[in-house]
């Protein structure tokens, strides 16, 4: 996602979109616009970079503008090329990598659950929690609208960006949306997994071993491992790394220094944070923090 707030604009970039170059022709920018609350934006090209299994507390909507993106989901792998849109619901574990030697470029929106719920309530008849019933769709029109949101935000035009955002999300929900499945009553294994998750969140900086965690919950290590993976789509250690990165994002957004943030979330040092943060978020923590600290009052640079 980005290695710095400066750098060159990519060949298919738009005016006012500094995206720092990376090795192998990669570039990226992960940022927010102050006039678009509840939304993160990412525009990038990746070739060798791959995202490990992780999840988001909000939605992911990306329009592929070049190359092929390959996304690994719990029920299989999907691919999207130019004109394709990828839609991922909250807390769905997934991976992402290039599906072709030239990599892929895309414009991505990360709308919060609250933002999507508000648009769904105002524009649709969906009941319950709105989500996407398809992961990939060929929809060049909505794809252009997604890239248009980025272009308007990068030009400092919050009114246009917000208008396009709401039209795009409403269009996506209309064509590919539906209510997310209601949760079934938790089994004993699911309850143990939820308790394990809460304990790992509480002790993030000094987590117990799997054996100690299972003993504390009154179950066996293998039983807990299976239950946790079934509930959250990844084993506890993978989930913990993702959770640490999520918390690090919150601390960095509040102005925390990367070195202090690394220790606060349980990484051994800043290089350890840099490695995992960059793999999961797509940009180093320093660049992520700078983008959020450099926003002027009118939000034009955020």
KOLVO-89740 format. One line per field, with one value per residue (C-alpha): residue number from 0; x, y, z. Coordinates in nm, 4 decimals. Layout:
BEGIN
num	c(NUM | ...)
xx	c(X | ...)
yy	c(Y | ...)
zz	c(Z | ...)
***
This chain:
BEGIN
num	c(0 | 1 | 2 | 3 | 4 | 5 | 6 | 7 | 8 | 9 | 10 | 11 | 12 | 13 | 14 | 15 | 16 | 17 | 18 | 19 | 20 | 21 | 22 | 23 | 24 | 25 | 26 | 27 | 28 | 29 | 30 | 31 | 32 | 33 | 34 | 35 | 36 | 37 | 38 | 39 | 40 | 41 | 42 | 43 | 44 | 45 | 46 | 47 | 48 | 49 | 50 | 51 | 52 | 53 | 54 | 55 | 56 | 57 | 58 | 59 | 60 | 61 | 62 | 63 | 64 | 65 | 66 | 67 | 68 | 69 | 70 | 71 | 72 | 73 | 74 | 75 | 76 | 77 | 78 | 79 | 80 | 81 | 82 | 83 | 84 | 85 | 86 | 87 | 88 | 89 | 90 | 91 | 92 | 93 | 94 | 95 | 96 | 97 | 98 | 99 | 100 | 101 | 102 | 103 | 104 | 105 | 106 | 107 | 108 | 109 | 110 | 111 | 112 | 113 | 114 | 115 | 116 | 117 | 118 | 119 | 120 | 121 | 122 | 123 | 124 | 125 | 126 | 127 | 128 | 129 | 130 | 131 | 132 | 133 | 134 | 135 | 136 | 137 | 138 | 139 | 140 | 141 | 142 | 143 | 144 | 145 | 146 | 147 | 148 | 149 | 150 | 151 | 152 | 153 | 154 | 155 | 156 | 157 | 158 | 159 | 160 | 161 | 162 | 163 | 164 | 165 | 166 | 167 | 168 | 169 | 170 | 171 | 172 | 173 | 174 | 175 | 176 | 177 | 178 | 179 | 180 | 181 | 182 | 183 | 184 | 185 | 186 | 187 | 188 | 189 | 190 | 191 | 192 | 193 | 194 | 195 | 196 | 197 | 198 | 199 | 200 | 201 | 202 | 203 | 204 | 205 | 206 | 207 | 208 | 209 | 210 | 211 | 212 | 213 | 214 | 215 | 216 | 217 | 218 | 219 | 220 | 221 | 222 | 223 | 224 | 225 | 226 | 227 | 228 | 229 | 230 | 231 | 232 | 233 | 234 | 235 | 236 | 237 | 238 | 239 | 240 | 241 | 242 | 243 | 244 | 245 | 246 | 247 | 248 | 249 | 250 | 251 | 252 | 253 | 254 | 255 | 256 | 257 | 258 | 259 | 260 | 261 | 262 | 263 | 264 | 265 | 266 | 267 | 268 | 269 | 270 | 271 | 272 | 273 | 274 | 275 | 276 | 277 | 278 | 279 | 280 | 281 | 282 | 283 | 284 | 285 | 286 | 287 | 288 | 289 | 290 | 291 | 292 | 293 | 294 | 295 | 296 | 297 | 298 | 299 | 300 | 301)
xx	c(0.0000 | 0.2611 | 0.6194 | 0.5928 | 0.3688 | 0.5792 | 0.7260 | 0.6210 | 0.2710 | 0.2131 | 0.1598 | -0.2153 | -0.2354 | -0.4477 | -0.3493 | -0.2501 | -0.1982 | 0.1564 | 0.2196 | 0.5625 | 0.7380 | 0.8412 | 1.0732 | 0.9709 | 0.7500 | 0.5110 | 0.3528 | 0.0735 | -0.1134 | -0.3340 | -0.5057 | -0.8168 | -0.9941 | -1.1257 | -1.4451 | -1.5222 | -1.5674 | -1.5887 | -1.3832 | -1.0228 | -0.8848 | -0.6104 | -0.4788 | -0.1870 | 0.0012 | 0.1504 | 0.3659 | 0.5548 | 0.3638 | 0.1075 | -0.1328 | -0.1426 | -0.4694 | -0.6391 | -0.9803 | -1.1323 | -1.3937 | -1.5540 | -1.6135 | -1.3668 | -1.4627 | -1.1971 | -1.1984 | -0.9159 | -0.7725 | -0.4880 | -0.3529 | -0.5187 | -0.5832 | -0.6210 | -0.8135 | -0.8162 | -1.1390 | -1.2663 | -1.4591 | -1.1963 | -0.9964 | -1.1424 | -0.9732 | -1.0573 | -0.9083 | -0.9547 | -1.3167 | -1.3718 | -1.4911 | -1.4070 | -1.6432 | -1.5614 | -1.7845 | -1.6623 | -1.4565 | -1.4189 | -1.0612 | -0.8871 | -0.5537 | -0.4595 | -0.1795 | -0.0998 | -0.2745 | -0.0430 | 0.3310 | 0.2664 | 0.0824 | -0.2300 | -0.3409 | -0.6595 | -0.8574 | -0.9967 | -1.2577 | -1.2778 | -1.6175 | -1.7048 | -1.9929 | -2.1760 | -2.1390 | -2.2700 | -2.5559 | -2.6639 | -2.6615 | -2.8486 | -3.1148 | -3.1702 | -3.1621 | -3.2697 | -3.5302 | -3.2683 | -3.3431 | -3.0814 | -2.7138 | -2.6547 | -2.3696 | -2.2549 | -2.3776 | -2.1131 | -1.7394 | -1.6489 | -1.8487 | -1.7659 | -1.9061 | -1.7002 | -1.9557 | -1.9356 | -1.5622 | -1.5255 | -1.7363 | -1.4995 | -1.1942 | -1.3877 | -1.4248 | -1.0474 | -0.9981 | -1.2400 | -1.0889 | -0.7360 | -0.8441 | -0.9824 | -1.3439 | -1.5169 | -1.8658 | -1.8126 | -1.6300 | -1.9025 | -2.1769 | -2.0067 | -1.9358 | -2.3007 | -2.4137 | -2.1524 | -2.2350 | -2.6082 | -2.5486 | -2.3381 | -2.5995 | -2.8763 | -2.6978 | -2.4973 | -2.6322 | -2.8389 | -2.8774 | -2.5830 | -2.6666 | -2.7887 | -2.5675 | -2.6627 | -2.6515 | -2.2862 | -2.1661 | -1.9389 | -1.6412 | -1.7536 | -1.7945 | -1.4420 | -1.3090 | -1.4825 | -1.3366 | -0.9935 | -1.0277 | -1.1216 | -0.8247 | -0.5840 | -0.7165 | -0.6760 | -0.3233 | -0.2084 | 0.1294 | 0.2053 | -0.0188 | -0.0220 | 0.0844 | -0.1846 | -0.1479 | -0.1851 | -0.4767 | -0.6549 | -0.5897 | -0.7334 | -1.0462 | -1.0830 | -1.0291 | -0.7523 | -0.5059 | -0.6171 | -0.9848 | -0.9283 | -0.7226 | -0.9986 | -1.2753 | -1.0886 | -1.0116 | -1.3718 | -1.5018 | -1.2564 | -1.1107 | -0.7530 | -0.5569 | -0.5041 | -0.1476 | -0.2483 | -0.5520 | -0.3370 | -0.0948 | -0.3876 | -0.5385 | -0.2061 | -0.1871 | -0.5448 | -0.4639 | -0.1399 | -0.3402 | -0.5538 | -0.2468 | -0.0712 | -0.3824 | -0.3757 | -0.0188 | 0.1729 | 0.5325 | 0.5950 | 0.8585 | 0.6300 | 0.3327 | 0.5278 | 0.5873 | 0.2347 | 0.0744 | 0.3211 | 0.5713 | 0.9315 | 1.0564 | 0.9789 | 1.1196 | 0.8846 | 0.5914 | 0.7119 | 0.7223 | 0.3765 | 0.2092 | 0.3371 | 0.2326 | -0.1226 | -0.1969 | 0.0253 | 0.2177 | 0.4773 | 0.3527 | 0.5526 | 0.3865 | 0.0456 | 0.0941 | 0.2243 | -0.0779 | -0.3069 | -0.0972 | -0.0566 | -0.4240 | -0.5032 | -0.8190 | -1.0211 | -0.9114 | -0.7674 | -0.4489 | -0.5934)
yy	c(0.0000 | 0.2823 | 0.3347 | 0.7060 | 1.0059 | 1.1509 | 0.9931 | 0.9694 | 0.9455 | 0.6129 | 0.6033 | 0.5639 | 0.7987 | 1.1080 | 1.4616 | 1.5163 | 1.1490 | 1.1040 | 0.7310 | 0.6179 | 0.3683 | 0.0274 | -0.2394 | -0.4162 | -0.1368 | -0.1528 | 0.1611 | 0.2332 | 0.4853 | 0.3989 | 0.7034 | 0.8814 | 1.1980 | 1.4012 | 1.4714 | 1.0997 | 0.9615 | 0.5858 | 0.5221 | 0.4206 | 0.4363 | 0.2353 | 0.2672 | 0.0432 | -0.1797 | -0.4991 | -0.7556 | -0.9629 | -0.8522 | -1.0958 | -1.0417 | -1.3195 | -1.4432 | -1.1594 | -0.9990 | -0.6519 | -0.5208 | -0.3364 | -0.4113 | -0.4338 | -0.3216 | -0.3010 | -0.2309 | -0.3993 | -0.1591 | -0.3689 | -0.7225 | -0.9955 | -1.0180 | -1.3612 | -1.3744 | -1.6749 | -1.7185 | -1.9860 | -2.1517 | -2.1243 | -1.8910 | -1.6213 | -1.4086 | -1.0645 | -0.8773 | -0.5354 | -0.4265 | -0.6737 | -0.5840 | -0.7789 | -0.7518 | -0.8943 | -0.8779 | -0.7934 | -1.0517 | -1.2806 | -1.4156 | -1.3848 | -1.3611 | -1.1673 | -1.1934 | -1.1420 | -1.3784 | -1.2932 | -1.2199 | -0.8482 | -0.8253 | -0.6193 | -0.2621 | -0.1634 | 0.1075 | -0.0117 | 0.1223 | 0.0137 | 0.1421 | 0.0847 | -0.1396 | 0.1676 | 0.3508 | 0.0577 | -0.0026 | 0.3609 | 0.3495 | 0.0173 | 0.1524 | 0.4593 | 0.2996 | -0.0641 | -0.2937 | -0.5320 | -0.6586 | -0.7478 | -0.6814 | -0.5938 | -0.7589 | -0.8942 | -1.2275 | -1.2371 | -1.1930 | -1.1099 | -0.9336 | -0.7973 | -0.4473 | -0.1837 | 0.0903 | 0.0509 | -0.0044 | 0.3368 | 0.4849 | 0.3393 | 0.4857 | 0.8107 | 0.8212 | 0.8034 | 1.0695 | 1.3105 | 1.2520 | 1.2972 | 1.6246 | 1.7432 | 1.7319 | 1.5721 | 1.6534 | 1.4604 | 1.1756 | 1.1346 | 1.1472 | 0.8849 | 0.6708 | 0.6532 | 0.5874 | 0.3144 | 0.1338 | 0.1601 | 0.0188 | -0.2675 | -0.3575 | -0.3384 | -0.5697 | -0.7976 | -0.7427 | -0.9381 | -0.9932 | -1.1624 | -1.4972 | -1.4746 | -1.6328 | -1.9757 | -2.0551 | -2.1171 | -2.4687 | -2.5524 | -2.5280 | -2.1890 | -2.0618 | -2.1793 | -2.0084 | -1.6814 | -1.6949 | -1.7677 | -1.4699 | -1.2418 | -1.3635 | -1.3106 | -0.9574 | -0.8873 | -1.0306 | -0.9265 | -0.8010 | -1.1241 | -1.4044 | -1.7539 | -2.0614 | -2.2731 | -2.5347 | -2.2828 | -2.1151 | -2.4488 | -2.5472 | -2.2191 | -2.2780 | -2.6379 | -2.7935 | -2.9590 | -2.7786 | -2.9599 | -2.9138 | -2.5414 | -2.5138 | -2.6752 | -2.4710 | -2.1424 | -2.2037 | -2.3020 | -1.9892 | -1.7318 | -1.8899 | -1.8948 | -2.0487 | -1.8460 | -1.7359 | -1.6049 | -1.4318 | -1.2732 | -1.1260 | -0.9767 | -0.8420 | -0.6855 | -0.5083 | -0.3818 | -0.2396 | -0.0936 | 0.0915 | 0.2496 | 0.3542 | 0.4949 | 0.6885 | 0.8443 | 0.9606 | 0.6774 | 0.6237 | 0.2937 | 0.1766 | 0.2352 | 0.0877 | -0.2301 | -0.2989 | -0.1979 | -0.4606 | -0.7388 | -0.7314 | -0.7732 | -0.4592 | -0.2117 | -0.4283 | -0.7051 | -0.4612 | -0.3287 | -0.6760 | -0.7886 | -0.4492 | -0.4121 | -0.7647 | -0.7228 | -0.3542 | -0.3227 | -0.0163 | 0.0304 | 0.1733 | 0.4951 | 0.5765 | 0.4808 | 0.7209 | 1.0066 | 0.9944 | 1.0404 | 1.3074 | 1.5283 | 1.6073 | 1.9798 | 2.1104 | 2.0897 | 1.7295 | 1.7985 | 1.6054 | 1.3199)
zz	c(0.0000 | 0.0500 | 0.1544 | 0.2054 | 0.1660 | -0.1137 | -0.4233 | -0.7821 | -0.9211 | -1.0986 | -1.4717 | -1.4377 | -1.1412 | -1.1135 | -1.0302 | -0.6712 | -0.5855 | -0.4559 | -0.4279 | -0.3200 | -0.5458 | -0.4175 | -0.5486 | -0.8681 | -0.9963 | -0.7014 | -0.5564 | -0.3166 | -0.1068 | 0.1918 | 0.3350 | 0.4557 | 0.3533 | 0.6463 | 0.4533 | 0.4152 | 0.7663 | 0.7957 | 0.4825 | 0.4156 | 0.0618 | -0.1033 | -0.4554 | -0.5442 | -0.7819 | -0.6438 | -0.8197 | -0.5639 | -0.2566 | -0.1184 | 0.1685 | 0.4293 | 0.5730 | 0.7582 | 0.8030 | 0.8359 | 1.0762 | 0.7851 | 0.4177 | 0.1288 | -0.2214 | -0.4897 | -0.8600 | -1.0505 | -1.3054 | -1.4467 | -1.4271 | -1.2219 | -0.8486 | -0.6884 | -0.3612 | -0.1304 | 0.0667 | 0.3063 | 0.0236 | -0.2484 | -0.4714 | -0.6983 | -0.9619 | -1.0940 | -1.3883 | -1.5434 | -1.4967 | -1.2159 | -0.8675 | -0.5520 | -0.2535 | 0.0914 | 0.3983 | 0.7499 | 0.9385 | 0.6367 | 0.6386 | 0.3039 | 0.1267 | -0.1861 | -0.4375 | -0.8034 | -1.0404 | -1.3311 | -1.3666 | -1.4187 | -1.0867 | -1.0418 | -0.9825 | -0.8058 | -0.6337 | -0.3017 | -0.0623 | 0.3012 | 0.4180 | 0.7815 | 0.8831 | 1.0118 | 0.6811 | 0.4766 | 0.7210 | 0.6883 | 0.3085 | 0.3082 | 0.5427 | 0.3288 | -0.0162 | 0.0117 | 0.1600 | 0.3001 | 0.6479 | 0.9039 | 0.8350 | 0.4721 | 0.2905 | -0.0429 | -0.1752 | -0.4484 | -0.4149 | -0.7742 | -1.0447 | -1.3884 | -1.3631 | -1.5464 | -1.4730 | -1.0947 | -1.1282 | -1.2917 | -1.0149 | -0.7535 | -0.9282 | -0.9557 | -0.5773 | -0.5501 | -0.8142 | -0.6447 | -0.3012 | -0.4333 | -0.5951 | -0.2612 | -0.3781 | -0.0788 | -0.2065 | -0.5295 | -0.3559 | -0.0926 | -0.3554 | -0.5711 | -0.2658 | -0.1668 | -0.5223 | -0.5654 | -0.2395 | -0.3106 | -0.6578 | -0.5264 | -0.2664 | -0.5262 | -0.7708 | -0.5425 | -0.1912 | 0.0538 | 0.4276 | 0.5936 | 0.7577 | 1.1148 | 1.3733 | 1.4967 | 1.8704 | 1.9595 | 2.0264 | 2.3183 | 2.0815 | 1.9519 | 2.3077 | 2.3922 | 2.0773 | 2.1705 | 2.5202 | 2.3755 | 2.1414 | 2.4323 | 2.6370 | 2.3484 | 2.2984 | 2.6689 | 2.6852 | 2.3411 | 2.4614 | 2.6485 | 2.5221 | 2.6710 | 2.4778 | 2.3120 | 2.5834 | 2.8653 | 2.6913 | 2.6460 | 3.0063 | 3.1303 | 2.9223 | 3.0319 | 2.6906 | 2.4912 | 2.2627 | 1.9470 | 2.0292 | 2.0840 | 1.7660 | 1.5594 | 1.7227 | 1.6828 | 1.3163 | 1.2488 | 1.4221 | 1.2847 | 0.9719 | 1.0976 | 1.3855 | 1.7055 | 1.6243 | 1.2799 | 1.4247 | 1.6967 | 1.4432 | 1.2524 | 1.5765 | 1.6731 | 1.3391 | 1.3777 | 1.7200 | 1.5870 | 1.3230 | 1.5957 | 1.7959 | 1.4896 | 1.3911 | 1.7392 | 1.6759 | 1.8392 | 1.7316 | 1.5485 | 1.7981 | 2.0969 | 1.9106 | 1.8351 | 2.2037 | 2.3044 | 2.0802 | 2.1590 | 1.8740 | 1.9871 | 1.8117 | 1.5351 | 1.2520 | 1.3658 | 1.3468 | 1.0101 | 0.8592 | 0.9689 | 0.9262 | 0.5709 | 0.4764 | 0.6117 | 0.5479 | 0.2425 | 0.3623 | 0.6391 | 0.9703 | 0.9333 | 0.6007 | 0.7379 | 1.0298 | 0.8115 | 0.5819 | 0.8799 | 1.0474 | 0.7376 | 0.6752 | 0.6563 | 0.8168 | 0.4958 | 0.4386 | 0.0953 | 0.1671 | 0.3630)
***
